[in-house]
């Protein structure tokens, strides 16, 4: 008995330590970003930094306005959500409830492969295939821009949404669906009115994780967005996201430029927290 109690206490202690380490890491990152990012905002001015339309960090008269980066990140994320979430959700419902067993296994394998592809590969394919296709189809001078970024991000979030949604839908007790069918509901009506609401929490978690990947992606976006510090006035405008602004200049930055990049990282961190909070509120709240 004492040995069993010791084992249980040890396991509880290990789980507690793992949870504590995870929370501590988040807190350390938060504190580090605040300490590193606040000084530059103070030197530049918060309104000039957040609402400035020009970024020229290496010019003699340096400008550090990040409004183009903020808007590009917002538009790119919203576009990826608008395309990727409906497609991923409908695909998950089909694979979980309607697809034959062989098709489901094959498609789940394909989704798992997509989930394991590195970001740089998505960016490379986008640069070599998608960007020229956009240029040809829409007749624009350069296919690299906001539209190509949205398409790449939408594809990248699909595996996460599909896998987690399928897991949640498969976990719904079959008795729920049998009861609905016995009351005269059509199969499709049962899936969307019974199974989906019952799996709402798991589907919402998949959406939140997928959107988190879209917001934080840098390498793939850098390769297809054009990386121009421009206002996103058009879908085909060369743009730079918050993530790519940091990744593109951090290797050679110094002085106020380096501090400003940490400030961008702080803004991105706050942006991610707000988006995740809003998504969790609207997707996971219980209906009254």
C-alpha positions as CSV (number, residue, x, y, z in Angstrom):
1,X,0.0,0.0,0.0
2,X,2.8,2.4,0.9
3,X,4.6,1.6,-2.4
4,X,1.4,2.3,-4.3
5,X,0.8,5.6,-2.5
6,X,4.4,6.6,-3.1
7,X,4.0,5.9,-6.8
8,X,0.9,8.0,-7.0
9,X,2.5,10.9,-5.1
10,X,5.5,10.7,-7.4
11,X,3.3,10.8,-10.6
12,X,1.3,13.7,-9.2
13,X,4.6,15.5,-8.4
14,X,5.9,14.9,-11.9
15,X,2.7,16.2,-13.5
16,X,2.7,19.2,-11.2
17,X,6.3,20.0,-12.2
18,X,5.6,19.7,-15.9
19,X,2.6,22.0,-15.6
20,X,4.6,24.5,-13.5
21,X,7.5,24.5,-16.1
22,X,5.0,25.1,-18.9
23,X,3.4,28.1,-17.1
24,X,6.8,29.4,-16.0
25,X,8.1,29.4,-19.6
26,X,5.1,31.4,-20.7
27,X,5.6,33.9,-17.9
28,X,9.3,34.2,-18.6
29,X,8.6,34.8,-22.3
30,X,6.0,37.4,-21.4
31,X,8.3,39.2,-19.0
32,X,11.3,39.1,-21.4
33,X,9.2,40.6,-24.3
34,X,7.8,43.3,-22.1
35,X,11.3,44.3,-20.7
36,X,12.8,44.1,-24.2
37,X,10.0,45.7,-26.1
38,X,8.8,48.6,-24.0
39,X,12.0,50.8,-24.2
40,X,11.8,51.2,-28.0
41,X,8.1,52.1,-27.9
42,X,9.0,54.7,-25.3
43,X,11.7,56.2,-27.5
44,X,9.7,56.1,-30.8
45,X,6.3,57.0,-29.3
46,X,3.5,54.6,-29.1
47,X,1.3,56.3,-31.6
48,X,4.1,56.8,-34.1
49,X,5.1,53.2,-33.6
50,X,1.6,51.6,-33.9
51,X,0.0,54.0,-36.3
52,X,3.0,55.0,-38.4
53,X,2.7,54.0,-42.1
54,X,6.4,53.9,-42.9
55,X,9.1,51.5,-41.9
56,X,12.7,52.5,-42.8
57,X,14.8,51.1,-40.0
58,X,18.1,51.4,-41.8
59,X,17.6,54.9,-43.3
60,X,19.5,57.9,-42.1
61,X,16.2,59.4,-40.8
62,X,14.9,56.1,-39.5
63,X,11.1,55.4,-39.4
64,X,9.6,52.7,-37.3
65,X,5.9,52.7,-38.1
66,X,4.4,49.2,-38.0
67,X,0.8,49.8,-39.1
68,X,1.4,48.1,-42.5
69,X,2.7,45.0,-40.7
70,X,-0.3,45.0,-38.3
71,X,-2.9,45.3,-41.1
72,X,-1.1,42.7,-43.2
73,X,-1.1,40.2,-40.3
74,X,-4.8,40.9,-39.6
75,X,-5.9,40.6,-43.2
76,X,-3.8,37.5,-43.8
77,X,-5.1,35.8,-40.7
78,X,-8.7,36.7,-41.4
79,X,-8.4,35.5,-45.0
80,X,-6.8,32.2,-43.9
81,X,-9.7,31.7,-41.4
82,X,-12.3,32.5,-44.0
83,X,-10.9,29.9,-46.4
84,X,-9.3,27.3,-44.2
85,X,-11.9,26.9,-41.4
86,X,-15.0,26.1,-43.5
87,X,-13.0,23.7,-45.8
88,X,-11.4,22.0,-42.8
89,X,-14.6,21.7,-40.9
90,X,-16.6,20.3,-43.8
91,X,-13.8,17.9,-44.7
92,X,-13.7,16.6,-41.1
93,X,-17.5,16.1,-41.0
94,X,-17.3,14.1,-44.3
95,X,-14.4,12.0,-43.3
96,X,-15.8,11.3,-39.8
97,X,-19.5,10.6,-40.7
98,X,-19.9,10.0,-44.4
99,X,-16.7,8.7,-46.1
100,X,-16.2,5.0,-46.6
101,X,-13.6,3.4,-44.3
102,X,-11.0,3.1,-47.1
103,X,-11.4,6.7,-48.1
104,X,-11.2,7.8,-44.5
105,X,-8.0,5.9,-43.8
106,X,-6.3,7.2,-47.0
107,X,-7.4,10.8,-46.4
108,X,-6.3,10.7,-42.7
109,X,-2.9,9.5,-43.9
110,X,-2.7,12.3,-46.4
111,X,-3.7,14.9,-43.7
112,X,-1.1,13.5,-41.3
113,X,1.6,13.9,-44.1
114,X,0.5,17.5,-44.6
115,X,0.7,18.2,-40.9
116,X,4.3,17.0,-40.9
117,X,5.6,19.0,-43.8
118,X,8.0,21.8,-42.7
119,X,6.9,25.4,-43.2
120,X,9.8,26.1,-45.6
121,X,8.4,23.4,-48.0
122,X,5.0,25.1,-48.1
123,X,6.8,28.4,-48.8
124,X,9.0,26.8,-51.5
125,X,6.0,25.2,-53.3
126,X,4.1,28.5,-53.0
127,X,7.0,30.4,-54.4
128,X,7.6,28.1,-57.3
129,X,3.9,27.1,-58.1
130,X,1.4,29.5,-56.5
131,X,3.2,32.8,-57.1
132,X,3.6,32.2,-60.9
133,X,0.0,30.9,-61.1
134,X,-1.3,34.1,-59.4
135,X,0.7,36.2,-61.8
136,X,-0.6,34.4,-64.8
137,X,-4.2,34.1,-63.8
138,X,-4.8,37.6,-62.5
139,X,-2.3,39.3,-64.9
140,X,-0.4,41.1,-62.2
141,X,3.3,42.1,-62.4
142,X,4.3,40.0,-59.4
143,X,2.2,37.1,-57.9
144,X,4.0,37.5,-54.5
145,X,1.7,39.4,-52.1
146,X,-1.2,39.2,-49.7
147,X,-3.3,36.9,-51.8
148,X,-0.6,34.2,-52.1
149,X,0.1,34.5,-48.4
150,X,-3.6,33.9,-47.5
151,X,-3.8,30.8,-49.7
152,X,-0.6,29.3,-48.2
153,X,-1.7,30.0,-44.7
154,X,-5.2,28.5,-45.4
155,X,-3.6,25.3,-46.6
156,X,-1.2,25.2,-43.7
157,X,-4.0,25.3,-41.0
158,X,-6.1,22.6,-42.7
159,X,-4.3,19.6,-41.2
160,X,-4.7,20.8,-37.6
161,X,-8.4,21.7,-38.0
162,X,-9.2,18.5,-39.8
163,X,-7.4,16.1,-37.4
164,X,-8.7,17.6,-34.2
165,X,-12.2,17.9,-35.6
166,X,-12.3,14.3,-36.7
167,X,-11.1,13.2,-33.3
168,X,-13.8,15.2,-31.6
169,X,-16.5,14.0,-34.0
170,X,-15.5,10.3,-33.6
171,X,-15.7,10.7,-29.8
172,X,-19.4,11.6,-29.9
173,X,-21.4,8.6,-28.6
174,X,-23.2,6.7,-31.3
175,X,-26.4,6.7,-29.2
176,X,-26.8,10.4,-29.8
177,X,-27.0,9.9,-33.5
178,X,-29.2,6.8,-33.2
179,X,-31.7,8.7,-31.1
180,X,-31.8,11.5,-33.6
181,X,-32.3,9.1,-36.5
182,X,-35.0,7.2,-34.6
183,X,-36.9,10.5,-34.2
184,X,-37.0,10.9,-38.0
185,X,-34.1,13.3,-38.6
186,X,-32.1,12.8,-41.8
187,X,-28.5,11.6,-41.5
188,X,-27.0,15.0,-42.7
189,X,-29.3,16.8,-40.3
190,X,-28.2,14.5,-37.5
191,X,-24.6,15.2,-38.2
192,X,-24.9,19.0,-38.2
193,X,-27.5,19.3,-35.4
194,X,-26.4,16.6,-33.0
195,X,-22.9,15.4,-33.7
196,X,-21.3,18.8,-34.4
197,X,-22.7,20.6,-31.3
198,X,-21.7,17.6,-29.1
199,X,-18.1,17.9,-30.5
200,X,-18.1,21.7,-30.4
201,X,-15.3,22.0,-27.8
202,X,-12.9,19.8,-29.7
203,X,-13.6,21.5,-33.0
204,X,-13.1,24.9,-31.4
205,X,-9.7,23.7,-30.1
206,X,-8.7,22.7,-33.6
207,X,-9.7,26.1,-35.0
208,X,-7.8,27.9,-32.3
209,X,-4.7,25.9,-32.8
210,X,-4.9,26.3,-36.6
211,X,-5.4,30.1,-36.3
212,X,-2.5,30.2,-33.9
213,X,-0.3,28.6,-36.5
214,X,-1.5,31.1,-39.2
215,X,-0.7,34.1,-36.9
216,X,2.8,32.9,-35.9
217,X,4.0,31.6,-39.3
218,X,7.0,33.4,-40.7
219,X,9.1,31.3,-43.2
220,X,6.4,30.3,-45.6
221,X,4.9,33.8,-45.6
222,X,8.3,35.4,-46.1
223,X,8.7,33.4,-49.3
224,X,5.4,34.3,-50.9
225,X,4.4,37.7,-49.5
226,X,7.0,39.8,-51.4
227,X,8.4,41.2,-48.1
228,X,7.7,44.8,-49.0
229,X,6.9,47.2,-46.1
230,X,3.7,48.5,-47.9
231,X,0.2,49.2,-46.8
232,X,-2.0,46.2,-47.8
233,X,-4.1,48.3,-50.2
234,X,-4.6,45.4,-52.6
235,X,-4.7,41.6,-52.4
236,X,-1.8,41.6,-54.9
237,X,0.3,44.1,-53.0
238,X,3.7,43.0,-51.7
239,X,3.4,43.0,-48.0
240,X,5.3,42.2,-44.8
241,X,3.8,40.5,-41.8
242,X,4.7,41.1,-38.1
243,X,6.5,37.8,-38.0
244,X,8.4,38.3,-41.2
245,X,9.5,41.8,-40.1
246,X,11.2,40.3,-37.1
247,X,12.6,37.3,-38.9
248,X,13.9,39.3,-41.9
249,X,15.9,41.9,-39.9
250,X,16.9,40.4,-36.6
251,X,20.1,38.8,-37.9
252,X,21.7,42.2,-38.7
253,X,19.8,44.6,-36.5
254,X,21.4,46.7,-33.8
255,X,20.6,49.7,-31.5
256,X,17.2,51.1,-31.8
257,X,16.4,48.9,-34.8
258,X,16.9,45.8,-32.7
259,X,14.9,47.2,-29.8
260,X,12.1,48.0,-32.3
261,X,12.0,44.4,-33.5
262,X,11.5,43.2,-29.9
263,X,8.7,45.7,-29.7
264,X,7.1,44.2,-32.8
265,X,7.5,40.8,-31.2
266,X,5.7,42.2,-28.1
267,X,2.8,43.5,-30.3
268,X,2.6,40.2,-32.1
269,X,2.4,38.4,-28.7
270,X,-0.4,40.7,-27.5
271,X,-2.1,40.2,-30.9
272,X,-2.0,36.4,-30.6
273,X,-3.3,36.5,-27.0
274,X,-6.2,38.7,-28.1
275,X,-7.1,36.5,-31.1
276,X,-7.0,33.3,-29.1
277,X,-9.0,34.9,-26.3
278,X,-11.7,36.1,-28.7
279,X,-11.8,32.7,-30.5
280,X,-12.1,30.8,-27.2
281,X,-14.9,33.1,-26.0
282,X,-17.0,32.8,-29.1
283,X,-16.3,29.2,-30.1
284,X,-16.3,27.6,-26.6
285,X,-18.9,29.5,-24.7
286,X,-22.0,27.5,-23.7
287,X,-25.3,28.5,-25.2
288,X,-27.7,29.9,-22.7
